[in-house]
Amino acid sequence: MVYSKKITKCDNSSISEQKIIYSVCIIGGGLAGLISAIHLAKHDIKVVLLEKHQYPRHKVCGEYVSNEVLPYLDSLGVNVFEHGAKNISKLKLSHQSGKTLEQQLPLGGFGISRFTLDQLLADKALKSNVEIIHDEVLDVAFQNDAFQITAKTQQIYADFVIGAQGKRSGLDKSLDRHFIKQKTPWIGIKAHYKTKEFDENLVELHNFQGGYCGLSMVENGNINLCYLVHQKAFKSYKSIEKFNKFGLTKNPHLKRFLTQSEPVFEKHLSISQISFQNKPSVKDHILYAGDAAGLIHPLCGNGMAMAIHSAKLVSEEIIKYYNKTHQDRISVEKSYQREWQKHFKKRLLYGKVIQSILLKPNLSSTLINLLSGSSLLLKQLIKQTHGKPIHA
Ligand SMILES: Cc1cc2nc3c(=O)[nH]c(=O)nc-3n(C[C@H](O)[C@H](O)[C@H](O)COP(=O)(O)OP(=O)(O)OC[C@H]3O[C@@H](n4cnc5c(N)ncnc54)[C@H](O)[C@@H]3O)c2cc1C
């Protein structure tokens, strides 16, 4: 069953041309885009995916993925451990003063770089007959119950569009998405380091004035150092090097790590204007997945699992349309919105609350004290920001 139509159409200049109408066009080939492409292709749905960058590429991300995605990835034929992913089962949390707590994670996760993960998913998508085109989407128009997607070098036509363009894209301006108009103070910074001793089963989260920094191992034994910082805290240091040297090191755990480790990247990667605002999961008939539908605070370590899970949800609704369980587009959209809210609304809210506590020095110290005394409380907190294992 291949759901694509080839039609002949005359444009204004009366030149006859053949154009393919894809069933689904996916904008953005990060986790949400690639996973939905693989899922849909597995159901013989004709998919085209547009990604503006080439693979592989490093991205600002803590690279700790919650184990909740493992059964689903397995059902798609993706095994991250074959690519060296590290099994992570413990969390170490520290306050700016150096006070720490260390505990087992209820479900745990794995460490793998986006360089490797996105590449392996892109390979899988290609093997599953997904067409991947490296081009930047500039605009999307919906007319006569179909989409016309304008990329830099071509036009694409599709019955459905999944917007998986990540947390912030130039495209969001053309699509007049509300959140893009508001400035945000958050900056994300990442690099990989080589260090002598690091427990590969551990993810560390260290609090500092104006932000927090994660450390965990990826597939090649390098350590991912990734932090989120408020621009007010960052501003006076003027550069990443200075902030690393004088800002991060106020936390003694980060000081120890940075003095014993060597950066592998020539330059740290950084992104600004990270928005945690609410976004609609459907707008102008585009179905949004991953960060394009909402970003959870990174300290929860659940953004990637949410991107993967939302890709599953959106794919299932589209499949239901083609197998006639949904009679029309509106019923696909409504059902996807309901599912999205059901799975993610509360998690985003808890993420906001935990982040605001962690960024207040007195409150975060009290929180660490409380959590040190009760592993049950920590488990409950983690549960509120994570999902249950996702099955096919
Ligand atoms: C500082 C920080 C640390 C984090 N740490 C973690 C962590 O440890 N664990 C975790 O689970 N989550 C973490 N996250 C969140 C996680 O990175 C995201 O939730 C995840 O990357 C979302 O995947 P995505 O597919 O939605 O977006 P992305 O991976 O960003 O993919 C979007 C893709 O769309 C492409 N694109 C954009 N615009 C266009 C266009 N116009 N045309 C074509 N292509 C386009 C981009 O090139 C990109 O490849 C962190 C986030 C931040 C900011």
The ligand as an SDF file (V2000), in Angstrom:
LIG
                    3D

 53 58  0  0  0  0  0  0  0  0999 V2000
   20.5010   22.9100   27.0710 C   0  0  0  0  0  0  0  0  0  0  0  0
   19.6090   21.7480   26.7440 C   0  0  0  0  0  0  0  0  0  0  0  0
   19.8990   20.4920   27.2680 C   0  0  0  0  0  0  0  0  0  0  0  0
   19.0630   19.4150   26.9970 C   0  0  0  0  0  0  0  0  0  0  0  0
   19.3370   18.1850   27.5190 N   0  0  0  0  0  0  0  0  0  0  0  0
   18.4960   17.1360   27.3120 C   0  0  0  0  0  0  0  0  0  0  0  0
   18.7720   15.8530   27.8660 C   0  0  0  0  0  0  0  0  0  0  0  0
   19.7990   15.5900   28.4960 O   0  0  0  0  0  0  0  0  0  0  0  0
   17.8560   14.8630   27.6730 N   0  0  0  0  0  0  0  0  0  0  0  0
   16.7100   15.0680   26.9410 C   0  0  0  0  0  0  0  0  0  0  0  0
   15.9220   14.1230   26.8130 O   0  0  0  0  0  0  0  0  0  0  0  0
   16.4620   16.2640   26.3640 N   0  0  0  0  0  0  0  0  0  0  0  0
   17.3240   17.2850   26.5280 C   0  0  0  0  0  0  0  0  0  0  0  0
   17.0720   18.5000   25.9250 N   0  0  0  0  0  0  0  0  0  0  0  0
   15.9090   18.6090   25.0310 C   0  0  0  0  0  0  0  0  0  0  0  0
   16.1560   17.9290   23.6690 C   0  0  0  0  0  0  0  0  0  0  0  0
   17.3620   18.3830   23.1000 O   0  0  0  0  0  0  0  0  0  0  0  0
   15.0110   18.2280   22.7200 C   0  0  0  0  0  0  0  0  0  0  0  0
   13.7920   18.0040   23.3880 O   0  0  0  0  0  0  0  0  0  0  0  0
   15.0620   17.3730   21.4470 C   0  0  0  0  0  0  0  0  0  0  0  0
   16.2170   17.6760   20.7230 O   0  0  0  0  0  0  0  0  0  0  0  0
   13.8440   17.6250   20.5910 C   0  0  0  0  0  0  0  0  0  0  0  0
   13.9570   16.9980   19.3350 O   0  0  0  0  0  0  0  0  0  0  0  0
   13.2100   17.6120   18.0690 P   0  0  0  0  0  0  0  0  0  0  0  0
   13.2630   16.5720   17.0310 O   0  0  0  0  0  0  0  0  0  0  0  0
   11.9040   18.1710   18.4660 O   0  0  0  0  0  0  0  0  0  0  0  0
   14.0860   18.8850   17.6630 O   0  0  0  0  0  0  0  0  0  0  0  0
   15.5590   18.9670   17.0630 P   0  0  0  0  0  0  0  0  0  0  0  0
   16.3780   17.8170   17.4710 O   0  0  0  0  0  0  0  0  0  0  0  0
   16.0220   20.3380   17.3980 O   0  0  0  0  0  0  0  0  0  0  0  0
   15.3530   18.8530   15.5010 O   0  0  0  0  0  0  0  0  0  0  0  0
   14.7690   19.8650   14.7230 C   0  0  0  0  0  0  0  0  0  0  0  0
   15.3670   19.7660   13.3180 C   0  0  0  0  0  0  0  0  0  0  0  0
   14.6560   20.6270   12.4470 O   0  0  0  0  0  0  0  0  0  0  0  0
   15.5700   21.1910   11.5210 C   0  0  0  0  0  0  0  0  0  0  0  0
   14.9540   22.4270   11.0030 N   0  0  0  0  0  0  0  0  0  0  0  0
   14.6300   23.5510   11.6870 C   0  0  0  0  0  0  0  0  0  0  0  0
   14.0430   24.4450   10.8760 N   0  0  0  0  0  0  0  0  0  0  0  0
   13.9870   23.8580    9.6540 C   0  0  0  0  0  0  0  0  0  0  0  0
   13.4930   24.2910    8.3890 C   0  0  0  0  0  0  0  0  0  0  0  0
   12.9290   25.5010    8.2320 N   0  0  0  0  0  0  0  0  0  0  0  0
   13.6030   23.4610    7.3280 N   0  0  0  0  0  0  0  0  0  0  0  0
   14.1830   22.2260    7.4690 C   0  0  0  0  0  0  0  0  0  0  0  0
   14.6770   21.7780    8.6380 N   0  0  0  0  0  0  0  0  0  0  0  0
   14.5710   22.5760    9.7190 C   0  0  0  0  0  0  0  0  0  0  0  0
   16.8220   21.4410   12.3750 C   0  0  0  0  0  0  0  0  0  0  0  0
   17.9760   21.5410   11.5700 O   0  0  0  0  0  0  0  0  0  0  0  0
   16.8240   20.2150   13.2790 C   0  0  0  0  0  0  0  0  0  0  0  0
   17.6190   19.1530   12.7860 O   0  0  0  0  0  0  0  0  0  0  0  0
   17.9120   19.5880   26.1560 C   0  0  0  0  0  0  0  0  0  0  0  0
   17.6400   20.8460   25.6110 C   0  0  0  0  0  0  0  0  0  0  0  0
   18.4740   21.9150   25.8880 C   0  0  0  0  0  0  0  0  0  0  0  0
   18.1610   23.2570   25.2890 C   0  0  0  0  0  0  0  0  0  0  0  0
  1  2  1  0
  2  3  1  0
  2 52  2  0
  3  4  2  0
  4  5  1  0
  4 50  1  0
  5  6  2  0
  6  7  1  0
  6 13  1  0
  7  8  2  0
  7  9  1  0
  9 10  1  0
 10 11  2  0
 10 12  1  0
 12 13  2  0
 13 14  1  0
 14 15  1  0
 14 50  1  0
 15 16  1  0
 16 17  1  0
 16 18  1  0
 18 19  1  0
 18 20  1  0
 20 21  1  0
 20 22  1  0
 22 23  1  0
 23 24  1  0
 24 25  2  0
 24 26  1  0
 24 27  1  0
 27 28  1  0
 28 29  2  0
 28 30  1  0
 28 31  1  0
 31 32  1  0
 32 33  1  0
 33 34  1  0
 33 48  1  0
 34 35  1  0
 35 36  1  0
 35 46  1  0
 36 37  1  0
 36 45  1  0
 37 38  2  0
 38 39  1  0
 39 40  1  0
 39 45  2  0
 40 41  1  0
 40 42  2  0
 42 43  1  0
 43 44  2  0
 44 45  1  0
 46 47  1  0
 46 48  1  0
 48 49  1  0
 50 51  2  0
 51 52  1  0
 52 53  1  0
M  END
$$$$
